[in-house]
């Protein structure tokens, strides 16, 4: 299933994006493409674009709090050339480049109230399956949150009961891909201390160690 930012497969989401674009003409307000090289060994899967984040900039996790934590962490662990997703003017940092990492979402369109419907998650799942197919044999998938976790399982032909979500959990997908879980790096999760920066960093430390030892 080939991705296109002109996708209109989900009527509710397409109508909502048209409304957002009308109210905010400068926003991207379309299905957001993945960011990073297609042959990267680490694929990070989030939930969906945020209203004033990726929906504005057109780049996953760029422009909101979750992106600030994610990109600073990627930079610390050598997966990004910079920890600053935005430039001094608040626009997308075009100089930022990912290193052996790619970022995508379970749902490519901004959903109303940030809550995609199950039918929309399923409709978008073919795009995620295509992303997983591109990963090398020794690749890693990181799901940020339960919905992303379940979307990865669905794209891999697994059921929810086959792998339970838990922060820091590790699984093996069909074909041998390593699959890691983390709580989503949202403002809510970090403000409530459900996810702390050290907890988030521990997940990336484990991924970094695996990728360093698993080169075939």
Beta strands, then each sheet from edge to edge (+ up, - down):
strand 1: 35-36
strand 2: 42-46
strand 3: 101-105
strand 4: 140-144
strand 5: 170-172
strand 6: 178-182
sheet 1: 1+ 3- 2- 4- 6- 5+
end
